[in-house]
Structures are given as C-alpha cells and as structure tokens.
C-alpha cells in the first residue's frame, strides 16, 4: 500500500487533475491512498475572504467568494462533472453556502478568531477532494471520498493543531482500511482534522505532507509519495542556481534539516511519522511522472560529496545579548530562553561566548516586548535583514577542511554567526540578506564542482 499526496499545483486545474488520475491508474496494483491539498492558491484566497469579512467589507468578501466558486465550477465542468444533477455540484454549492454564512457571521462579529480561520480554511481541501473523487470514478478507478476530520484527531491549538498520535492512528485504520479492502481508492483531505469535540482544526500551512505521513504511518505503507511541482530535492534552489542537481537519495535526518532551514519541497513534520515507522518518502514531480524524484530513507548512502544540499531562510533577525553578569553565572541562558518561551517565539540558531549570546528568530511580532524584557538582564542589539544559510550532509563534523572550503568561498563576506558543533549534519551561518544569492551561488560552485553520480543527477 502507498500514500500519494498531491500538492496545490498538482490539483490546480482540470489538466492537473487528469494527470493525477493517470498517476493513480498506473499505481492501482499498489493500493494507493490519495491525500490532496486545495486547488492552487485556494487556501490563501479563503483566508483573504475571512479577513475581508472581519473588516466589515461583507459585499467585497462575498464577491471574492463568488469568484472562487466560479473557478471551481469551471474546472469541474471541464472534467465533465459539477453539472446540476450530480453530487459534486451539490457539494460545491452547499460548501459555498456554508462559507457565505461564515462571511455574514464574521461581518457581524468583526473579529477573525483562530477557530473560524480553521473553519474557513478547511473548505479548500474539502472542495478539491470532492472533485477528485469523481474524476477518478470517471476514469474507471473505484474511489471513495473520506472525511479527514473523522481521522486526524488533534488538540485545541487552532490554526496549528497537533495530531493526537494514538487516537489518529486508530481512527485512520478504522475508516480507511475497510475502503482499501473493498478495492477502492480512498480520497483524503490533507491539512485538516478536528479536535475531540469534532470541531474543525488545521495542522498548519504545509500540513498536507504531515497528513500523508500520518496516514502512511497508521497503515504501515510501503512508501509515501509527495507529488509536487519540482523534480525532487535539489542541491539548492534552482531559481537561484539554475544548474542545481537533483539529489537521488537522502537520509531522513538530512531531509528534515533541509526542510527546517527553508527547503520548500516538503514540510518538516512530514518526516516525523515516517521516521518512526521507517517508511521511505519519495518526492516526485506530477508534471514528469516518469522521473524517479528523490527518495528519503532511514539509511545514509556513502557519498563523495560531503554536502548533499544548501538550504537557506530569509527574513531572519539576529538578537545579541551581552552582559558581564553572564560570566560564570548559573542560569543566565535559562533566563534568556524563558523570555522567548513566554512570547512563544522559536529560536533557530544560537551562538555563545563568555559574556554574550547571539540568536536568530524569524517571528518578530513580539520582538519589541522581548527586547524590553531582555534589557533587564543585559545590553541588547538587534540586526534585521539577515539570512541563514545551511550546508547539509552526513557526518560533516568529521570531514577535515570542510569549514575552510565553505568559508573560503565567502572570504570577503561578513559572517555574523556560525553554528556547527550542535549537529554533525550541518554547517549553519548567518549573513546579510542582500548577499544571499551571491553566497549560495559561490557555495554551490565550490561544493558541487564535481558530483557523485550515485547520489546526484
């Protein structure tokens, strides 16, 4: 059994959905489960509708919603469905009627709560999977629309809910296993779930990957496939370095590190359930289904290139805290991190000396309050417009001369922070954001002058 997750670009229109149907038809013997995102930019548009309504612009929100409804019906009709008499048309009209009611409520309330945000955002996946189920049936593939809200059971952290592992696994097995046993293809929404009271939640942006991994782990799939619009994991962002190579195989740990530090191919949380069950994850291009993509496994293959890929994260802010009280002081770091914990702001990179601490954040909404609290324990300096660059590979700590190669390529650039000791699979540093494209190109030229054909293509 395999899980096939399709991202927004893989279901963005009628043409994309027909490609999807062919992909599923080719894998019928493997008992596929389809996990789908919303069509194209639907989720962003739904959230815009909700924000507009909460601002009191009811008619503008309804007009946006009507445009979204027209686009869904248009693509469905191209596929020969969503006509007046079929169940898909009824689903589409009922969903949009429910969203219109939400718009009226938001306009009266004047406040967009996390709970209502999740309710509105959930309709994107519910619409796409209704259409997809009929597309598959029209192609002679027996399929059944599932309700992910009955299967992915979460806590009450709306907008970024955490699935409850045991209850989610039990619910997935209960609802999906009988459908597979009947020879049907379950069509399952990514990104959405519900709390234990049955109220709709979402598991964070990019959460469809996580949904697919939850399904794969519960059903002990042979493989989890992430179908997207790129050829797989690349040695770096091909928009920045057009000659970037495809990575044929990479370890879970390396892929998770790349995802965390900005690689957009998969969501970091995807890795967690798959690692637990040692299920391979394959990243594939839905526009090029004959290509092999990238396979992510529990093992690390030997590679002549020490670095597998270069990732980066923009929009980073560096916070420097200095105090002579830190010297030999017990609990100083704890006090610093308690402040960030209080404001629920995560820290990416940390570097320390005898009397100072530097760290990076990419969430700055509470930064002014954080700085105010930090000034009670030391001098604080903030540097914005920074970028994190991360070189990822297996056992980098034990490769002689690698830091020399990395920083030699950037010898005329100011390096604001360096972190390697915390991990054996990455070298991470911070630079000015305006130097990022040049830095990534130089690093790629230096680290991938020659590539190991067993690992790269």
C-alpha positions as CSV (number, residue, x, y, z in Angstrom):
1,X,0.0,0.0,0.0
2,X,1.3,3.5,-0.9
3,X,0.2,7.0,0.1
4,X,0.2,9.6,-2.7
5,X,0.0,13.2,-1.6
6,X,-0.7,15.8,-4.2
7,X,0.1,19.5,-3.5
8,X,-1.9,22.5,-4.7
9,X,-0.1,22.8,-8.1
10,X,-0.8,19.1,-8.7
11,X,-4.5,19.7,-8.5
12,X,-4.7,23.3,-9.6
13,X,-6.9,22.8,-12.6
14,X,-8.6,20.2,-14.8
15,X,-5.5,19.4,-16.7
16,X,-3.5,18.7,-13.5
17,X,-6.3,16.5,-12.1
18,X,-6.3,14.4,-15.3
19,X,-2.5,13.9,-14.8
20,X,-3.2,12.9,-11.3
21,X,-5.8,10.3,-12.4
22,X,-3.2,8.8,-14.8
23,X,-0.7,8.6,-12.0
24,X,-3.1,6.8,-9.7
25,X,-4.2,4.4,-12.5
26,X,-0.6,3.4,-13.1
27,X,-0.3,2.5,-9.4
28,X,-3.6,0.7,-8.8
29,X,-1.8,-2.5,-8.0
30,X,0.0,-0.8,-5.1
31,X,-3.3,0.1,-3.3
32,X,-2.9,3.9,-3.4
33,X,-4.4,6.3,-0.9
34,X,-4.8,9.8,-2.3
35,X,-4.2,12.8,0.0
36,X,-4.9,16.1,-1.6
37,X,-4.3,19.8,-0.9
38,X,-6.6,22.5,-2.0
39,X,-6.6,23.6,-5.7
40,X,-3.8,26.2,-6.4
41,X,-4.0,29.2,-4.2
42,X,-7.4,28.4,-2.8
43,X,-6.4,28.5,0.9
44,X,-4.8,31.9,0.6
45,X,-8.0,33.2,-1.1
46,X,-10.3,31.7,1.5
47,X,-8.2,33.4,4.2
48,X,-8.5,36.7,2.3
49,X,-12.2,36.3,2.2
50,X,-12.3,35.7,6.0
51,X,-10.1,38.7,6.7
52,X,-12.1,41.0,4.4
53,X,-15.4,39.9,6.1
54,X,-13.9,40.5,9.6
55,X,-13.0,44.1,8.5
56,X,-16.7,44.7,7.8
57,X,-16.4,44.6,4.0
58,X,-19.1,42.0,3.6
59,X,-20.0,42.5,-0.1
60,X,-16.3,42.5,-1.1
61,X,-15.9,39.2,0.8
62,X,-18.9,37.7,-0.9
63,X,-17.7,38.8,-4.3
64,X,-14.3,37.1,-3.7
65,X,-16.1,34.0,-2.6
66,X,-18.3,34.1,-5.7
67,X,-15.2,34.3,-7.9
68,X,-13.7,31.3,-6.1
69,X,-16.9,29.3,-6.6
70,X,-17.0,30.1,-10.3
71,X,-13.4,28.9,-10.7
72,X,-14.1,25.6,-9.0
73,X,-17.2,25.0,-11.1
74,X,-15.4,26.0,-14.3
75,X,-12.6,23.5,-13.7
76,X,-15.0,20.8,-12.6
77,X,-17.1,21.2,-15.8
78,X,-14.0,20.9,-17.9
79,X,-13.8,17.4,-16.3
80,X,-17.4,16.7,-17.2
81,X,-18.6,17.0,-13.6
82,X,-20.3,19.5,-11.3
83,X,-23.4,19.6,-13.5
84,X,-26.7,20.5,-11.9
85,X,-27.7,16.9,-11.3
86,X,-24.6,15.4,-9.8
87,X,-23.5,15.0,-6.2
88,X,-20.3,17.1,-6.8
89,X,-22.3,20.1,-7.8
90,X,-24.4,19.7,-4.6
91,X,-21.3,19.5,-2.5
92,X,-19.8,22.6,-4.1
93,X,-23.0,24.7,-3.7
94,X,-23.5,23.5,-0.1
95,X,-19.9,24.3,0.9
96,X,-20.1,27.8,-0.6
97,X,-23.5,28.4,1.1
98,X,-21.8,27.5,4.4
99,X,-18.9,29.9,3.6
100,X,-21.4,32.6,2.8
101,X,-22.9,32.1,6.2
102,X,-19.5,32.4,7.8
103,X,-18.9,35.7,5.9
104,X,-22.2,37.1,7.3
105,X,-21.2,36.0,10.8
106,X,-17.7,37.4,10.5
107,X,-19.0,40.8,9.3
108,X,-21.3,41.0,12.3
109,X,-18.6,39.8,14.8
110,X,-15.8,42.0,13.4
111,X,-13.2,39.5,14.6
112,X,-11.4,36.6,12.9
113,X,-10.8,34.0,15.6
114,X,-8.5,31.0,15.1
115,X,-11.5,28.7,15.3
116,X,-13.3,30.5,12.4
117,X,-10.0,30.7,10.5
118,X,-9.7,26.9,10.5
119,X,-13.4,26.5,9.6
120,X,-12.9,28.7,6.5
121,X,-9.5,27.3,5.5
122,X,-10.8,23.7,5.6
123,X,-13.1,24.2,2.6
124,X,-10.3,24.3,0.1
125,X,-9.3,20.6,0.7
126,X,-13.0,19.6,1.0
127,X,-13.7,21.0,-2.4
128,X,-10.7,19.6,-4.2
129,X,-11.2,16.1,-2.9
130,X,-14.9,16.1,-3.9
131,X,-13.9,16.9,-7.4
132,X,-11.0,14.4,-7.4
133,X,-13.2,11.5,-6.2
134,X,-15.5,11.9,-9.2
135,X,-12.5,12.4,-11.6
136,X,-11.1,9.1,-10.5
137,X,-14.5,7.4,-10.9
138,X,-14.9,8.8,-14.4
139,X,-11.6,7.2,-15.3
140,X,-12.8,3.8,-14.1
141,X,-11.0,3.9,-10.8
142,X,-13.3,3.0,-7.9
143,X,-12.8,5.7,-5.2
144,X,-14.4,6.9,-2.0
145,X,-14.4,10.4,-0.5
146,X,-13.2,10.3,3.1
147,X,-13.6,13.0,5.8
148,X,-10.2,13.7,7.3
149,X,-11.9,15.3,10.2
150,X,-13.0,11.9,11.4
151,X,-9.5,10.5,11.2
152,X,-7.0,13.2,12.2
153,X,-7.8,13.9,15.8
154,X,-6.0,16.9,17.2
155,X,-5.6,19.1,20.3
156,X,-7.4,22.5,20.5
157,X,-4.5,24.6,19.2
158,X,-6.5,26.1,16.3
159,X,-4.5,27.1,13.1
160,X,-1.6,25.0,14.1
161,X,-3.1,21.9,15.8
162,X,-1.1,18.9,16.9
163,X,-2.5,15.5,15.9
164,X,-3.0,13.1,18.9
165,X,-1.0,10.1,17.7
166,X,-2.8,7.1,19.1
167,X,-6.3,8.4,18.5
168,X,-5.4,9.5,15.0
169,X,-3.8,6.1,14.1
170,X,-6.8,4.2,15.4
171,X,-9.3,6.5,13.5
172,X,-7.3,6.2,10.2
173,X,-7.2,2.4,10.5
174,X,-10.9,2.3,11.3
175,X,-12.1,4.4,8.4
176,X,-9.6,3.7,5.6
177,X,-8.7,0.0,6.0
178,X,-12.2,-1.2,5.0
179,X,-12.2,1.0,1.9
180,X,-8.9,-0.4,0.8
181,X,-10.1,-3.9,1.5
182,X,-13.0,-3.2,-0.9
183,X,-10.5,-2.4,-3.6
184,X,-11.3,1.3,-3.6
185,X,-9.0,4.3,-3.6
186,X,-9.6,6.5,-0.5
187,X,-9.5,10.2,-1.3
188,X,-8.5,12.1,1.8
189,X,-8.1,15.8,2.7
190,X,-4.6,17.0,3.7
191,X,-4.1,19.8,6.2
192,X,-7.4,19.4,8.1
193,X,-8.6,17.5,11.2
194,X,-10.8,18.0,14.2
195,X,-10.5,18.2,17.9
196,X,-12.0,15.6,20.2
197,X,-15.3,17.6,20.3
198,X,-15.5,17.3,16.5
199,X,-14.7,21.0,15.8
200,X,-12.6,21.5,12.6
201,X,-8.9,22.3,13.0
202,X,-5.9,22.6,10.7
203,X,-2.4,21.3,11.3
204,X,-0.5,24.3,9.9
205,X,0.4,25.5,6.5
206,X,2.1,22.8,4.5
207,X,0.3,20.3,6.7
208,X,-0.9,18.1,3.8
209,X,2.5,16.5,3.9
210,X,2.1,15.8,7.5
211,X,-1.4,14.3,6.9
212,X,0.1,12.0,4.3
213,X,2.7,10.8,6.7
214,X,0.1,10.2,9.4
215,X,-1.9,8.0,7.0
216,X,1.2,6.2,5.8
217,X,2.4,5.5,9.4
218,X,-1.0,4.3,10.6
219,X,-1.5,1.9,7.6
220,X,2.2,0.9,7.6
221,X,2.6,1.9,4.0
222,X,5.4,0.7,1.8
223,X,6.1,4.2,0.6
224,X,4.8,7.8,1.0
225,X,4.9,9.8,-2.2
226,X,4.9,13.6,-2.2
227,X,3.8,14.8,-5.6
228,X,4.7,18.4,-6.2
229,X,5.9,20.8,-9.0
230,X,9.7,20.1,-8.7
231,X,11.8,17.2,-9.7
232,X,12.7,16.3,-6.2
233,X,15.1,17.6,-3.6
234,X,17.7,19.7,-5.3
235,X,21.3,20.6,-4.3
236,X,19.9,24.1,-3.8
237,X,17.1,26.3,-5.0
238,X,17.2,26.1,-8.8
239,X,15.7,29.6,-9.1
240,X,18.9,30.8,-7.5
241,X,21.3,28.3,-9.2
242,X,19.8,27.0,-12.4
243,X,22.4,24.3,-12.7
244,X,21.4,22.7,-9.4
245,X,21.4,18.9,-9.4
246,X,18.7,16.5,-8.3
247,X,19.5,14.5,-5.2
248,X,18.5,10.9,-5.9
249,X,18.7,9.7,-2.3
250,X,19.0,11.4,1.0
251,X,18.5,10.4,4.7
252,X,15.6,11.4,6.9
253,X,17.9,13.4,9.1
254,X,19.4,15.3,6.2
255,X,16.0,16.0,4.6
256,X,14.5,17.2,7.9
257,X,17.4,19.6,8.4
258,X,16.9,20.9,4.8
259,X,13.2,21.3,5.4
260,X,13.6,23.1,8.7
261,X,16.1,25.6,7.1
262,X,14.0,26.6,4.2
263,X,13.8,23.9,1.6
264,X,10.2,24.2,0.3
265,X,9.9,20.7,-1.1
266,X,8.4,19.1,2.0
267,X,7.1,20.1,5.4
268,X,9.4,19.3,8.3
269,X,6.7,17.5,10.2
270,X,6.3,15.1,7.3
271,X,9.5,13.3,8.4
272,X,8.4,12.5,12.0
273,X,5.7,9.8,11.5
274,X,7.7,8.3,8.6
275,X,10.9,8.1,10.6
276,X,9.0,6.4,13.4
277,X,7.9,3.6,11.1
278,X,10.9,3.7,8.8
279,X,8.7,4.3,5.8
280,X,10.5,5.7,2.7
281,X,9.3,9.1,1.5
282,X,9.6,9.8,-2.3
283,X,9.4,13.4,-3.7
284,X,8.1,13.4,-7.3
285,X,7.1,15.9,-10.0
286,X,3.4,15.4,-11.0
287,X,4.2,17.0,-14.4
288,X,7.0,14.5,-15.0
289,X,5.6,11.2,-13.5
290,X,8.2,9.1,-15.3
291,X,11.1,10.6,-13.4
292,X,12.4,8.9,-10.2
293,X,12.5,12.0,-8.0
294,X,14.2,11.8,-4.6
295,X,13.8,9.0,-2.1
296,X,14.2,9.7,1.6
297,X,15.2,6.7,3.7
298,X,16.4,5.8,7.1
299,X,19.9,4.9,5.8
300,X,22.7,7.2,4.6
301,X,24.5,6.2,1.5
302,X,28.2,6.9,1.2
303,X,28.8,10.0,-1.0
304,X,31.9,11.5,-2.5
305,X,30.5,15.0,-1.9
306,X,30.5,15.9,1.8
307,X,27.5,18.2,1.3
308,X,24.1,17.0,-0.1
309,X,22.4,20.3,-0.4
310,X,22.4,24.0,0.5
311,X,19.2,25.5,2.1
312,X,18.5,29.0,3.3
313,X,16.0,31.0,5.2
314,X,15.3,34.7,4.7
315,X,13.6,37.3,6.8
316,X,15.8,36.5,9.8
317,X,16.6,38.8,12.7
318,X,19.6,38.4,14.9
319,X,19.3,39.3,18.6
320,X,22.5,39.9,20.5
321,X,22.5,39.9,24.4
322,X,25.7,40.9,26.2
323,X,26.3,41.1,30.0
324,X,29.3,40.8,32.2
325,X,26.9,39.1,34.7
326,X,26.9,36.2,32.3
327,X,30.5,35.3,33.1
328,X,30.4,32.1,35.3
329,X,26.7,32.9,36.1
330,X,24.4,30.0,36.7
331,X,21.0,30.1,34.9
332,X,21.8,33.0,32.6
333,X,20.9,31.2,29.4
334,X,17.7,29.8,31.1
335,X,16.6,33.4,31.8
336,X,17.1,34.3,28.2
337,X,15.2,31.4,26.7
338,X,12.4,31.7,29.3
339,X,11.7,35.1,27.8
340,X,11.4,33.7,24.3
341,X,9.3,30.8,25.6
342,X,6.9,33.3,27.3
343,X,6.2,35.0,24.0
344,X,6.1,31.7,22.1
345,X,8.8,32.6,19.7
346,X,11.1,29.9,18.5
347,X,14.9,30.3,18.1
348,X,16.8,28.8,15.1
349,X,20.5,29.4,15.6
350,X,22.4,30.1,18.8
351,X,26.0,31.1,19.4
352,X,27.5,32.0,22.8
353,X,30.7,33.4,24.2
354,X,31.8,34.1,27.8
355,X,29.7,37.3,28.1
356,X,27.3,37.3,25.2
357,X,24.6,35.3,23.4
358,X,23.5,35.7,19.8
359,X,20.4,34.0,18.4
360,X,18.1,34.2,15.4
361,X,14.3,34.5,15.1
362,X,12.0,34.8,12.1
363,X,8.9,35.8,14.1
364,X,9.2,39.4,15.0
365,X,5.6,40.4,16.1
366,X,6.6,40.3,19.8
367,X,10.2,41.4,19.3
368,X,9.8,44.8,20.9
369,X,8.4,43.2,24.1
370,X,11.1,40.5,24.0
371,X,13.8,43.2,23.8
372,X,12.3,45.1,26.6
373,X,12.5,42.1,28.9
374,X,16.0,41.1,27.7
375,X,17.3,44.6,28.6
376,X,16.6,43.8,32.2
377,X,19.5,41.2,32.1
378,X,21.9,42.8,29.6
379,X,22.6,45.0,26.7
380,X,20.6,44.1,23.6
381,X,21.3,44.8,19.9
382,X,19.0,43.8,17.1
383,X,20.1,43.2,13.5
384,X,17.4,42.8,10.8
385,X,17.5,41.8,7.1
386,X,19.7,38.7,7.7
387,X,19.6,35.2,6.1
388,X,20.5,31.8,7.4
389,X,22.5,29.5,5.1
390,X,22.7,25.8,5.9
391,X,25.0,23.3,4.3
392,X,23.7,19.8,5.0
393,X,25.4,16.4,4.7
394,X,26.2,13.3,6.7
395,X,28.9,13.5,9.4
396,X,30.1,16.9,8.4
397,X,31.8,17.5,11.7
398,X,34.4,14.8,11.0
399,X,35.3,15.9,7.4
400,X,38.7,17.7,7.6
401,X,39.0,21.0,5.7
402,X,35.2,21.4,5.0
403,X,34.8,24.7,7.0
404,X,37.8,26.0,5.1
405,X,36.1,25.2,1.8
406,X,32.8,26.7,2.9
407,X,34.1,29.9,4.4
408,X,36.9,30.2,1.8
409,X,34.1,30.6,-0.8
410,X,32.8,33.5,1.2
411,X,36.0,35.1,2.3
412,X,35.0,38.7,1.5
413,X,31.6,38.4,3.2
414,X,30.7,39.3,6.8
415,X,29.6,36.2,8.6
416,X,27.5,37.2,11.6
417,X,27.1,33.8,13.3
418,X,28.4,30.3,12.9
419,X,27.0,27.1,14.3
420,X,28.4,23.6,13.7
421,X,29.0,21.8,17.0
422,X,25.3,21.3,17.7
423,X,24.9,19.0,14.7
424,X,27.0,16.5,12.8
425,X,25.0,17.1,9.6
426,X,25.0,20.8,9.1
427,X,27.2,23.9,9.0
428,X,25.0,26.9,9.6
429,X,25.8,30.6,9.4
430,X,24.1,34.0,9.1
431,X,24.9,36.7,6.5
432,X,23.3,39.9,5.3
433,X,20.2,39.0,3.2
434,X,21.3,41.1,0.2
435,X,24.4,38.9,-0.1
436,X,22.4,35.7,-0.1
437,X,22.1,35.0,-3.9
438,X,25.8,35.5,-4.4
439,X,26.7,33.4,-1.3
440,X,24.6,30.5,-2.4
441,X,25.9,30.5,-6.0
442,X,29.5,30.6,-4.7
443,X,29.0,27.8,-2.3
444,X,27.3,25.6,-4.9
445,X,30.2,26.2,-7.4
446,X,32.7,25.3,-4.7
447,X,30.9,22.2,-3.2
448,X,29.4,20.7,-6.4
449,X,32.2,21.3,-8.9
450,X,32.1,17.5,-9.4
451,X,29.2,15.3,-8.2
452,X,28.9,11.7,-7.2
453,X,26.7,10.1,-9.9
454,X,25.3,7.6,-7.4
455,X,23.7,10.4,-5.4
456,X,23.2,13.2,-7.8
457,X,21.8,13.7,-11.3
